[in-house]
Amino acid sequence: MRFLEIGAGTGSTTAIVLSVLHNQNVGGRLQEYVYIDTSPSFFEKARQRFATYSKMRYQAFNAEDDPAAQGFDEHSFDVVIADQVLHATSNLDNTLTNIRKLFKPGGQLV
């Protein structure tokens, strides 16, 4: 399974999700967890905080811009997590269109 967390910021949601995945024995099926935010300034602390998770990747991303132009393949994520972030975009319809491009068939937005 591939997870993408939009607006990961300080990693509060990430910590909960990774703990649940581990406790539910889903960790073995986790191919990748992509931790994204518009500001790369969060990444160094996140790298330290989640150092024990080998399947983490950190990348700058703006949900208002085309994902392909930012290096993301379309239809590549099983789960997209966006906790307290989408409402802050300037054009929600455009943002949701961009995010939908990232879902695998049957993918889910949480």
C-alpha positions in Angstrom: 0.0 0.0 0.0 1.2 3.5 -0.8 0.1 6.4 1.5 0.4 10.1 0.8 -0.1 12.7 3.5 -0.8 16.2 2.3 0.2 19.0 4.6 2.0 16.7 7.0 3.5 19.7 8.9 4.7 18.7 12.4 3.9 15.0 11.9 1.1 14.7 14.4 -1.2 12.8 12.1 1.7 10.8 10.7 2.6 9.5 14.1 -1.0 8.3 14.7 -1.3 6.7 11.2 2.1 4.9 11.4 1.2 3.6 14.9 -2.1 2.3 13.7 -0.6 0.7 10.7 2.0 -1.0 12.8 -0.5 -2.2 15.5 -2.8 -3.5 12.9 0.0 -5.5 11.2 -0.4 -3.4 8.0 3.2 -2.2 8.2 4.4 -5.2 6.2 2.2 -4.2 3.3 3.3 -0.6 3.4 5.3 0.1 0.3 5.8 3.8 0.9 4.5 6.7 3.1 5.1 10.1 1.4 5.2 13.0 3.8 4.5 16.2 1.9 4.1 19.8 2.8 4.4 23.1 1.0 7.3 24.0 3.3 10.4 21.7 3.4 11.3 23.3 6.7 9.3 20.5 8.4 11.3 17.7 6.9 14.4 17.6 9.0 12.5 17.2 12.3 10.2 14.6 10.6 13.2 12.7 9.4 14.5 12.5 13.0 11.1 11.7 14.4 10.3 8.9 12.0 13.9 7.6 11.5 12.8 4.1 12.4 10.4 3.9 9.5 12.3 2.9 6.4 9.5 3.5 3.9 9.2 7.2 4.5 9.8 9.8 1.7 9.7 13.5 2.1 8.8 15.9 -0.6 7.6 19.5 -1.1 4.1 19.6 -2.7 1.4 22.2 -3.3 -2.0 20.6 -3.8 -3.1 23.6 -5.8 -0.6 22.7 -8.6 -0.6 19.8 -11.0 1.0 16.7 -9.3 2.7 15.5 -12.4 4.6 18.8 -12.7 5.8 18.2 -9.1 7.2 14.8 -9.8 4.2 12.6 -8.8 2.8 9.8 -11.0 -0.9 9.8 -11.5 -2.9 6.9 -10.0 -0.2 5.9 -7.7 -1.6 6.1 -4.1 -4.0 3.8 -2.3 -4.7 6.3 0.5 -4.3 10.1 0.5 -4.5 11.7 3.9 -5.3 15.4 4.2 -5.9 16.4 7.8 -7.0 20.0 8.4 -5.4 21.3 5.2 -7.7 21.3 2.2 -9.9 24.1 3.4 -6.9 26.4 3.4 -6.5 26.2 -0.4 -7.6 29.1 -2.6 -9.6 26.9 -5.0 -11.0 23.8 -3.4 -12.4 22.4 -6.7 -9.0 22.7 -8.4 -7.3 21.2 -5.3 -9.6 18.2 -5.3 -9.1 17.7 -9.0 -5.4 17.5 -8.5 -5.7 15.1 -5.5 -8.0 12.8 -7.5 -5.3 12.4 -10.1 -3.1 10.7 -7.4 -5.5 7.9 -6.4 -5.1 4.4 -7.7 -8.4 2.9 -8.8 -10.4 2.4 -5.6 -8.1 4.8 -3.7 -9.4 6.8 -0.8 -9.2 10.3 0.6 -9.1 10.4 4.4 
